[in-house]
Amino acid sequence: MSTLTRTVLEATSGLAASPVSAVAINLTWAANTRATGYRVYRNGTLIGSPTANSYSDSGLTASTSYTYSVSTVAASGEGPQTAGVQGTTLAAPDTTAPTAPVITATATGQTTISVALTTPATDAQSGVASYDLDYKTAAAGTYTTITPVTAGQFPYIIGGLSAATTHNTRARARDTVGNIGAYSAVSNATTQAATGGTDPYPWYPRLDLSTIPFHTASGAWGARRVIASPAAPTITNFVNINEAFVAALGPGRGIANPPAGTRYTVTGNITGSFRLEGTITDCEVVIPSGFSCGTLNVGGASTNINRFRLRGSTIGAHSGGQFNNVDVNFLGGVGRDIIFDGIKLASPFNRDGFSLVVTGSFERFAIVNCKFRAYLAMYFGEGTDMVWAGNSLVAGAYTIGQMPTDNSDVGSPQWNIRHSTRGPVVLYENDLRGYKYHRFRTGANTADEASSTYHYIAKNQIVDEQEASISLVLGAVQSPCTIITDNDIHAYSVVGARFNAEMASYARITNNRIRSNAITASYLSGQAASHVAAIPSANVDFSTGNTFAAWSRPSSWIGAGDPSDVTLQDGTIYNAASHAASIAGRAP
């Protein structure tokens, strides 16, 4: 009698479910040498009978979980199923483009248009990564595209345009996976018409260079003198300045010959000094509010600087962080079109430290909406077409006795602005404060220098609390024009005043509000007589509209605001005698 034996297949092992797309999951398991095939179950339902130990399940739904099991099959029948293994399909790919943004273009000069992102694009699935910004003249058929432009770079300044020309602008968004949205509606802007000079920078809003008296075609001050404001750089590349410095030369160093058209944005505090050196063309450094950096060195010996801007986050507003002094150097080269806009600037902690030093003779330099604060002095260099507008500056914040290396020198200069030679120089709506010596000083020592020395000093608040009162030392050689008008001047004097429009053929000190114990109507009358004695042909008016009162401390700031938030080091008194000598006679 024979006995029949039935072989029962055991369950296979190693079942794994691997999603490969939004509609497919691949299954694999260990091979069973006794099996002639396998059966695959999805959620308990048989879906396939492969002979190999793998299976691709397709036609599924995106982002959905499925439970799989597998059994072995032989001639004797079907073995048991494995334990269930779960697999989840991938999410459906993002094929939805971002929405179209809304932009507004505004002409900000003769060669510039500012494009604001009025309504940002949205993308719920992947998020907006960047924008393409297109522009062209209305008559042209082809757009020029600037990309990528991030949301934080708006309002974006497009430069290098033609004056008095209508330009079309449009923008579209890209999401993080590459979908490109539809273009915005076209926004048009017409650049400003050319006047007497060039005004390519989106200017300090209350200053119109065309209204400056010596900007006109005629006048007692001689031939027409056009004021040229600097051109803003044209930016095509955007770089994180912290990452760039680390990658290029290491922390605390810098970048040589930065690529033309590069904007460096500070994204973290930087200790020590760093440099942009060599040839610098169409370059910009942006320091948003809240960040602090050491010394910034721009340029170097025999350097050419063409269109460089140091600014805060928003053009035309005080919106930047702090540098602990800036040194601009193009000695032996040329410096053209330099702009400081909306930053804070402090001086080093030493008796010879200056907030700003410029080495070399520049052409067109604007400092607007900035806050400067110095232990002793701010300093400037020399050049033509210099404009200060909307700034707040304090010089002599500490006494000589608070300097670690004071050498008991209580006579150290505490200038706010010292503009060595040439012109024109425009001071408009600034708050210039401090004590001892000049709040503004400039001079011309040769005929060549004097021929370009024009001064327009208007709507400033100028405070000097001690010593030489408000000192405008304006020149030693006859020059064309100095106008000092509509200023609030607060001058407390111990030693005596020095206030004049020195050596100007056309000299005006008019319509000022003067509060001083030394600068009086009779004092200015004497200055006028001395002026005419030196230059008999001069057209002089030192009396029209001026008012006088006792010294009083002003209660408000003009322009960028109180610079007390510019950080200086502690005010330790290192030399009590020098400290006492410095504050002797200072107004309460």
PyMOL commands that set and color helices and strands:
alter all, ss='L'
color gray80, all
select helices_A, chain A and resi 151-153+209-211+213-215+241-248+400-402+447-450+521-534+563-565+576-583
alter helices_A, ss='H'
color red, helices_A
select strands_A, chain A and resi 16-19+25-28+37-42+45-48+54-57+65-74+77-81+85-88+102-107+113-119+128-137+144-149+156-158+166-175+187-190+237-240+254-256+262-265+274-277+280-286+292-293+296-299+304-311+322-323+326-329+334-341+344-346+356-359+361-368+371-373+382-389+392-395+417-419+425-428+431-434+440-442+454-458+461-464+472-473+479-485+488-491+504-510+513-516+539-541+547-549
alter strands_A, ss='S'
color yellow, strands_A
deselect
rebuild
show_as cartoon
